[in-house]
Amino acid sequence: MATQDDAANKQKAIQNRQDQRDASMQKGDQGSGGGAAQTGVQQPSGDFPAQHLAKPGLEAQMELKPKFMAEQYKGSGKLAGQVAIVTGGDSGIGRAVAILFAREGADVAILYLNEHEDAAETQRYIEAEGQKCITIAGDVKDMEFCQQAVDQVVAKWGRLDVLVNNAAFQEHAESLLDLTEDRFDETMRTNIYGYFHMAKACLPYMKRGAAIINTGSVTGLKGSKKLLDYSTTKGAIHAFTMSLAANLLDQGIRVNAVAPGPVWTPLNPADQSPEDITKFGQSTTFGRPAQPEEMSPAYVYLASNVCSGYVTGVVLPITGSVGE
């Protein structure tokens, strides 16, 4: 059986082949970002560090660290006594979500590939919020791993209330001809099979009032010329969300998705070139990318029956652009 390190090495190999293609191509003019909108807490803007991370990408290695703590967010017990699983919870959006879930009173299990340093750091933040946390390394492409991880969480804490499907693989391509079947399969099996495996493993333990939240993407709403396979999976996730919501409504389980625009996480410098990443997010109406802490309150809203008990089958866009 393939290990999580095998999966990470496979993703690095895909990245290396694409990097070699990129290096052989003439880069066009990247333009300039202009001014960035700030409507709340001041967030980083302007050009970002020219950095390229090896996949799957460590937040600990990012020159400009993402903002995930949401210091001004005050918990009010919206998830008190609950248990949540967050895949890809070691860093980025997943880390920010896990911390706010803990601030709202949930114990949190973090599932991740092999980013052990990031996962341990996230665990420290969750425990600092006064909640329990376990970290479980493995590959969501593997149904057996997903089942064993979920069984482990329930055996430890006796219940399961919230699943956040968030783990993802992304690698750009200039042309459809660059997408081998093996590469397409890696994206599809990580991003949509992983969600399917986790939902199926969690469902027998979920009771009325439970919630499933899937991380979609603006690319699943409008496509992306250089993220052909990734956008395809995100569109599938949106359809999976709406279909599963209808399927589970009679059981009292809600299923929703968040569709982020560009967010400053390890996923992006692990995909884009150092030259491209400096302008990351500047094409949005806001003129900047979001920080993970600008996404995480939406997940709290969708997880809590107090907030969203009448909401299911929704794909909530948080894209930083008007009309998207």
C-alpha positions as CSV (number, residue, x, y, z in Angstrom):
1,M,0.0,0.0,0.0
2,A,1.4,3.4,-0.9
3,T,2.3,5.6,2.0
4,Q,1.8,9.3,2.5
5,D,5.4,9.9,1.7
6,D,4.9,8.1,-1.6
7,A,2.1,10.5,-2.4
8,A,4.1,13.5,-1.5
9,N,7.0,12.3,-3.7
10,K,4.6,11.7,-6.6
11,Q,3.3,15.2,-6.3
12,K,6.8,16.6,-6.2
13,A,7.6,14.7,-9.4
14,I,4.6,16.3,-11.1
15,Q,5.7,19.7,-9.9
16,N,9.3,19.2,-11.1
17,R,8.2,18.2,-14.6
18,Q,5.9,21.3,-14.8
19,D,8.7,23.6,-13.4
20,Q,11.0,22.3,-16.2
21,R,8.3,23.1,-18.8
22,D,7.9,26.6,-17.3
23,A,11.6,27.3,-17.4
24,S,11.7,26.6,-21.1
25,M,8.9,29.1,-21.9
26,Q,9.2,32.9,-22.3
27,K,7.4,34.7,-19.5
28,G,5.0,37.5,-20.5
29,D,4.5,40.8,-18.8
30,Q,3.0,40.2,-15.4
31,G,1.5,43.6,-14.9
32,S,1.1,45.5,-11.7
33,G,-1.4,45.1,-8.8
34,G,-2.3,48.7,-8.0
35,G,-3.9,49.5,-4.7
36,A,-5.6,46.9,-2.5
37,A,-8.9,47.2,-0.7
38,Q,-9.0,46.9,3.1
39,T,-12.5,46.6,4.6
40,G,-11.7,45.2,8.0
41,V,-8.5,44.0,9.7
42,Q,-5.5,45.3,7.8
43,Q,-4.2,42.4,5.6
44,P,-0.9,42.1,3.6
45,S,-1.0,43.5,0.0
46,G,1.3,44.5,-2.7
47,D,3.9,42.1,-4.2
48,F,4.4,38.9,-2.3
49,P,7.7,37.1,-1.8
50,A,9.1,35.4,-4.9
51,Q,9.3,32.0,-3.4
52,H,8.6,28.5,-4.8
53,L,8.0,25.7,-2.3
54,A,8.4,21.9,-2.9
55,K,5.1,20.1,-2.7
56,P,3.1,19.5,-0.7
57,G,4.3,22.8,0.7
58,L,5.2,23.7,4.3
59,E,3.7,26.8,5.9
60,A,6.8,26.8,8.2
61,Q,9.0,27.5,5.1
62,M,6.9,30.4,3.8
63,E,8.8,33.7,3.9
64,L,5.6,35.6,4.4
65,K,3.5,33.6,6.9
66,P,-0.2,33.4,6.3
67,K,-2.5,35.0,8.9
68,F,-4.7,32.4,10.6
69,M,-5.3,33.4,14.2
70,A,-8.2,35.8,13.7
71,E,-7.3,37.6,16.9
72,Q,-10.4,39.8,16.9
73,Y,-12.8,36.7,16.6
74,K,-14.3,35.9,19.9
75,G,-15.7,32.4,20.5
76,S,-19.2,31.9,22.0
77,G,-19.5,28.2,22.3
78,K,-21.2,27.6,18.9
79,L,-19.5,24.1,18.7
80,A,-19.2,23.4,22.4
81,G,-18.7,19.7,23.2
82,Q,-18.5,18.7,19.5
83,V,-15.8,16.8,17.6
84,A,-14.6,17.9,14.2
85,I,-12.3,16.4,11.6
86,V,-10.4,18.7,9.2
87,T,-8.5,17.2,6.3
88,G,-5.5,19.3,5.2
89,G,-5.8,20.8,8.6
90,D,-2.1,21.2,9.1
91,S,-1.8,24.6,7.3
92,G,-3.6,27.2,5.3
93,I,-7.3,27.4,5.4
94,G,-7.5,24.1,7.2
95,R,-5.3,25.4,10.1
96,A,-7.4,28.6,10.4
97,V,-10.6,26.6,10.5
98,A,-9.3,24.1,13.1
99,I,-8.3,26.9,15.4
100,L,-11.6,28.7,15.2
101,F,-13.5,25.4,15.7
102,A,-11.4,25.0,18.9
103,R,-12.2,28.6,20.0
104,E,-15.9,27.7,19.6
105,G,-15.5,24.7,21.9
106,A,-14.8,21.7,19.6
107,D,-12.1,19.1,19.9
108,V,-10.4,18.7,16.5
109,A,-8.7,15.9,14.6
110,I,-6.2,17.1,11.9
111,L,-5.7,14.8,8.9
112,Y,-2.7,15.6,6.8
113,L,-0.3,14.1,4.3
114,N,3.3,14.3,5.6
115,E,3.7,18.0,6.8
116,H,4.5,16.9,10.3
117,E,6.0,20.2,11.4
118,D,3.0,22.2,10.4
119,A,0.6,19.7,11.9
120,A,2.4,19.8,15.3
121,E,2.3,23.6,15.2
122,T,-1.5,23.6,14.5
123,Q,-2.0,21.1,17.4
124,R,-0.2,23.5,19.7
125,Y,-2.5,26.4,18.7
126,I,-5.6,24.2,19.2
127,E,-4.5,23.1,22.6
128,A,-3.8,26.7,23.5
129,E,-7.5,27.4,22.9
130,G,-8.2,24.9,25.6
131,Q,-9.4,22.0,23.4
132,K,-8.0,18.5,22.6
133,C,-6.3,17.7,19.2
134,I,-5.0,14.7,17.5
135,T,-3.0,14.6,14.3
136,I,-3.2,11.7,11.8
137,A,-0.9,11.4,8.8
138,G,-2.0,9.7,5.7
139,D,-3.3,9.9,2.1
140,V,-7.0,10.7,1.6
141,K,-6.8,8.9,-1.8
142,D,-6.7,5.7,0.2
143,M,-10.2,4.7,1.5
144,E,-8.6,2.3,4.0
145,F,-6.7,5.2,5.6
146,C,-9.8,7.4,5.7
147,Q,-11.8,4.7,7.4
148,Q,-9.1,3.9,10.0
149,A,-8.6,7.6,10.8
150,V,-12.3,8.2,11.3
151,D,-12.6,5.1,13.5
152,Q,-9.6,6.3,15.5
153,V,-11.2,9.7,16.1
154,V,-14.6,8.2,17.2
155,A,-12.8,5.6,19.4
156,K,-11.0,8.4,21.2
157,W,-13.8,10.9,21.6
158,G,-17.0,8.9,21.2
159,R,-18.7,11.1,18.6
160,L,-18.3,13.0,15.3
161,D,-20.2,16.1,14.5
162,V,-18.4,18.0,11.8
163,L,-16.3,17.0,8.8
164,V,-14.4,19.6,6.8
165,N,-13.1,18.2,3.5
166,N,-10.2,20.5,2.6
167,A,-7.1,18.5,1.5
168,A,-6.2,19.2,-2.1
169,F,-3.5,18.8,-4.8
170,Q,-3.0,21.6,-7.3
171,E,-0.4,22.0,-10.1
172,H,-0.8,24.4,-13.1
173,A,-0.4,23.4,-16.7
174,E,-0.1,25.6,-19.8
175,S,-1.7,23.1,-22.1
176,L,-4.1,20.1,-21.9
177,L,-1.3,18.2,-23.6
178,D,0.7,18.6,-20.4
179,L,-1.8,16.6,-18.4
180,T,-0.9,12.9,-18.5
181,E,-3.5,10.5,-17.3
182,D,-1.4,9.8,-14.2
183,R,-1.3,13.5,-13.3
184,F,-5.0,14.0,-13.9
185,D,-5.6,10.9,-11.8
186,E,-3.6,12.3,-8.9
187,T,-5.6,15.5,-8.9
188,M,-8.9,13.7,-9.2
189,R,-8.3,11.1,-6.6
190,T,-7.0,13.6,-4.1
191,N,-9.5,16.3,-4.5
192,I,-12.8,14.5,-5.2
193,Y,-12.2,10.8,-4.3
194,G,-10.7,12.1,-1.0
195,Y,-13.9,14.0,-0.2
196,F,-16.0,10.9,-1.2
197,H,-13.9,8.6,1.0
198,M,-14.1,10.9,4.0
199,A,-17.8,11.5,3.8
200,K,-18.5,7.8,3.4
201,A,-16.3,6.9,6.4
202,C,-17.8,9.6,8.6
203,L,-21.5,9.2,7.7
204,P,-22.2,6.1,9.9
205,Y,-21.1,8.0,13.0
206,M,-22.9,11.3,12.2
207,K,-26.3,12.0,13.9
208,R,-29.0,14.6,13.3
209,G,-27.4,18.1,13.6
210,A,-24.1,17.0,12.1
211,A,-22.5,19.0,9.3
212,I,-20.2,18.4,6.3
213,I,-18.3,21.3,4.8
214,N,-16.4,21.0,1.6
215,T,-13.8,23.4,0.3
216,G,-14.6,24.3,-3.3
217,S,-13.0,27.1,-5.2
218,V,-13.8,30.1,-7.5
219,T,-12.1,27.9,-10.2
220,G,-15.0,25.5,-9.8
221,L,-17.4,28.4,-10.5
222,K,-15.7,30.0,-13.5
223,G,-12.9,27.7,-14.5
224,S,-9.2,28.6,-14.8
225,K,-7.2,28.3,-18.0
226,K,-4.1,26.9,-16.3
227,L,-5.8,24.8,-13.7
228,L,-7.7,22.5,-16.0
229,D,-7.8,19.4,-13.8
230,Y,-8.0,21.3,-10.5
231,S,-10.9,23.3,-11.7
232,T,-12.6,20.2,-12.9
233,T,-12.4,18.6,-9.4
234,K,-13.7,21.8,-7.7
235,G,-16.7,21.9,-10.0
236,A,-17.3,18.3,-9.1
237,I,-17.0,19.1,-5.4
238,H,-19.7,21.8,-5.8
239,A,-22.0,19.3,-7.5
240,F,-21.2,16.6,-4.9
241,T,-22.0,19.1,-2.2
242,M,-25.5,19.9,-3.5
243,S,-26.3,16.3,-4.3
244,L,-25.2,15.0,-0.9
245,A,-27.1,17.8,0.8
246,A,-30.3,16.6,-0.8
247,N,-29.4,13.0,-0.1
248,L,-28.8,13.5,3.7
249,L,-31.4,16.2,4.5
250,D,-33.9,13.6,5.8
251,Q,-31.2,12.4,8.2
252,G,-30.8,15.9,9.6
253,I,-27.3,16.3,8.3
254,R,-26.4,19.5,6.4
255,V,-23.8,19.6,3.6
256,N,-22.4,22.9,2.3
257,A,-19.3,24.2,0.6
258,V,-17.1,27.3,0.7
259,A,-15.7,28.5,-2.6
260,P,-12.6,30.7,-1.9
261,G,-10.9,32.9,-4.3
262,P,-7.1,33.3,-4.0
263,V,-5.9,32.7,-0.5
264,W,-2.4,33.0,0.8
265,T,-1.5,29.4,1.8
266,P,1.3,26.9,1.0
267,L,-0.8,25.5,-1.9
268,N,0.0,28.5,-4.1
269,P,3.8,29.0,-3.8
270,A,4.0,25.3,-4.1
271,D,2.3,25.6,-7.5
272,Q,3.2,29.0,-9.1
273,S,6.7,30.2,-10.1
274,P,8.5,32.7,-8.0
275,E,7.8,35.4,-10.6
276,D,4.1,34.7,-10.8
277,I,3.5,34.3,-7.1
278,T,4.6,37.9,-6.4
279,K,1.4,39.2,-8.1
280,F,-0.8,36.5,-6.5
281,G,-4.4,37.7,-6.0
282,Q,-3.9,41.1,-7.5
283,S,-6.4,40.5,-10.3
284,T,-9.3,40.4,-7.7
285,T,-11.5,43.4,-7.1
286,F,-9.8,43.7,-3.7
287,G,-6.4,43.8,-5.5
288,R,-5.0,41.2,-3.0
289,P,-5.4,37.6,-1.9
290,A,-7.3,36.7,1.2
291,Q,-5.7,35.4,4.3
292,P,-6.9,32.1,5.9
293,E,-8.4,34.0,8.8
294,E,-10.7,35.7,6.3
295,M,-12.1,32.3,5.3
296,S,-12.4,30.5,8.6
297,P,-15.5,32.3,10.1
298,A,-17.5,31.1,7.2
299,Y,-16.7,27.5,8.1
300,V,-17.8,28.2,11.7
301,Y,-21.1,29.6,10.3
302,L,-21.7,26.5,8.2
303,A,-20.7,24.1,11.0
304,S,-23.0,25.6,13.7
305,N,-26.7,24.8,13.7
306,V,-27.2,28.0,15.7
307,C,-26.0,30.0,12.8
308,S,-27.0,27.9,9.7
309,G,-29.6,25.4,10.7
310,Y,-31.7,26.3,7.7
311,V,-28.8,26.2,5.2
312,T,-27.8,23.2,3.1
313,G,-26.6,22.5,-0.4
314,V,-25.1,26.0,-0.6
315,V,-21.7,26.9,-2.3
316,L,-20.7,30.1,-0.5
317,P,-18.3,32.2,-2.6
318,I,-15.7,34.2,-0.8
319,T,-13.7,35.3,-3.8
320,G,-12.6,38.9,-3.2
321,S,-14.3,39.9,-6.5
322,V,-17.6,41.6,-7.1
323,G,-20.2,39.4,-8.7
324,E,-18.3,36.1,-8.2
